[in-house]
Each structure stands twice: as structure tokens, then as C-alpha cells.
């Protein structure tokens, strides 16, 4: 019987930037092949589309995370990725701005694309992602 949660697994950030569309609530997707990546790839613009084309889906799963981070996006980082039952649990951490730092207040959607080696995933492979945000 598989454990309900596994320790953090290796992942690699392959692209990030501003996303097209409205600033939806925090959401994540898992793509195990190129056709399943089409569900979100268009929202990532040229940078994301190029990254999706480079993914070796025979070896890696692709995880997309979208969130309304806007100007504070540079302070948001992926803290961990773990497999929990049929999902990948992505934990983000928002760092506080340095004292005296000014930051714009604009809210717009941004994205991150991560690859996760399929070799470290339990079968059946997860087909969805849950995303949480911790504030420092």
C-alpha cells in the first residue's frame, strides 16, 4: 500500500513570467504528455510555450502553477513539491519585502512551469496539482 504523502521530490523550474488572462485564484495543473499541456500552455505566452516544447514527456511530468501575484511575483518561490495520493502538492512561500523596499501594488496573473521526473513519482502518476501559499 502506498503512503498517503511522500517527502519533497525533486523538481526543476523551467519557465516563469506573466500569464495571459485574468488573475484567477491560485491553481495548478499536471501534464503527463504534450496534449494535456495544451490545456494551460497558451496562457504562458512565448516563454512558456517554448519551455513546454522542450519538455521530454517520456521522462518528465510538467507542473504549471498560476497565481495572482503581480508585482510581488519575485518574492514568491516554490518551497516544495510532494506527491499526495493522486495529486502533486506544490507549496509556495512568499518572502516579506526587505525593510524600506517600495513595491508596486498591481495584481496580475503570473505562472511557473516545473518539471518533475516521472521516475520519482508513484504510479498511477498524479493528474492534478494542489497549490498552497505560505507567507513568511
C-alpha positions in Angstrom: 0.0 0.0 0.0 1.4 3.4 -1.0 1.8 6.1 1.6 -0.6 9.0 1.5 2.2 11.5 1.4 5.8 11.4 0.3 8.7 13.6 1.2 9.5 16.5 -1.1 10.5 15.4 -4.5 13.0 16.9 -7.0 11.7 19.4 -9.4 13.2 22.0 -11.8 11.9 25.4 -12.7 11.8 25.6 -16.5 9.9 28.9 -17.0 8.1 31.7 -15.2 6.6 35.0 -16.1 3.4 36.9 -16.6 0.4 34.9 -17.7 -2.4 35.8 -20.1 -5.9 36.1 -18.8 -7.4 37.4 -15.6 -5.8 37.0 -12.2 -7.6 33.8 -11.1 -7.1 32.3 -7.6 -4.1 30.1 -7.1 -4.3 27.0 -9.3 -2.1 24.2 -10.5 -2.1 21.7 -13.4 -0.2 18.5 -14.2 0.6 17.4 -17.7 1.9 14.0 -18.4 2.1 14.5 -22.2 2.0 17.3 -24.8 -1.8 17.2 -25.4 -2.5 17.6 -21.7 -0.2 20.6 -21.6 -2.3 22.3 -24.2 -4.9 23.0 -21.5 -2.7 25.7 -20.0 0.3 26.3 -22.3 -1.4 29.1 -24.3 -1.7 31.2 -21.1 2.1 31.2 -20.6 3.0 33.2 -23.7 6.1 32.7 -25.8 8.4 31.9 -22.9 6.1 29.2 -21.5 5.3 27.7 -24.9 9.0 27.4 -25.7 9.6 25.7 -22.4 6.7 23.3 -23.0 8.1 22.3 -26.4 11.4 21.4 -24.7 9.9 19.0 -22.1 10.7 15.4 -22.6 7.3 13.9 -21.6 8.7 10.4 -21.8 10.9 11.3 -18.8 9.2 14.2 -17.0 5.8 15.5 -15.9 5.1 19.2 -16.3 3.5 21.1 -13.4 2.0 24.6 -14.1 1.2 27.0 -11.2 -0.8 30.2 -11.8 -1.5 32.8 -9.3 -2.5 36.5 -8.9 0.9 37.6 -7.7 1.5 40.6 -9.9 4.4 42.9 -8.7 5.2 40.7 -5.7 5.9 37.7 -8.0 9.7 38.0 -7.5 9.1 37.3 -3.8 7.2 34.1 -4.4 9.2 30.9 -4.7 8.5 27.2 -4.9 9.2 25.7 -1.5 8.4 22.1 -2.1 6.7 19.5 -4.3 5.3 16.3 -2.9 3.1 13.5 -4.1 -0.1 13.0 -2.1 -2.3 10.3 -3.4 -3.4 11.3 -6.9 -2.0 14.8 -6.8 1.2 16.7 -6.6 1.1 19.2 -3.7 3.1 22.3 -4.6 3.9 24.6 -1.7 4.8 28.2 -2.4 6.4 30.6 0.0 6.1 34.4 -0.2 9.0 36.3 1.3 8.5 39.6 3.0 9.9 42.6 1.2 13.1 44.0 2.6 12.6 46.8 5.1 12.2 50.1 3.3 11.5 48.5 -0.1 8.8 50.1 -2.3 6.8 47.7 -4.5 4.0 48.4 -7.0 0.5 47.2 -6.0 -0.6 45.8 -9.3 -2.3 42.4 -9.3 -2.0 40.3 -12.4 -1.6 36.6 -13.1 1.9 35.0 -13.2 3.0 31.4 -13.8 5.7 28.9 -13.0 6.4 25.8 -15.0 8.2 22.9 -13.2 9.4 19.6 -14.4 9.2 16.5 -12.1 11.0 13.3 -13.1 8.4 10.6 -13.6 10.9 8.1 -12.1 10.3 9.6 -8.6 6.5 9.6 -8.9 4.4 6.7 -7.6 2.1 5.1 -10.2 -0.5 5.8 -11.2 1.0 9.1 -12.0 -0.7 12.2 -10.5 -3.0 14.0 -12.9 -3.7 17.1 -10.8 -1.9 19.6 -8.6 -2.9 21.4 -5.4 -1.1 24.6 -4.6 -0.8 26.3 -1.2 0.9 29.6 -0.3 2.7 30.3 3.0 3.6 33.8 3.9 6.9 34.4 5.7 
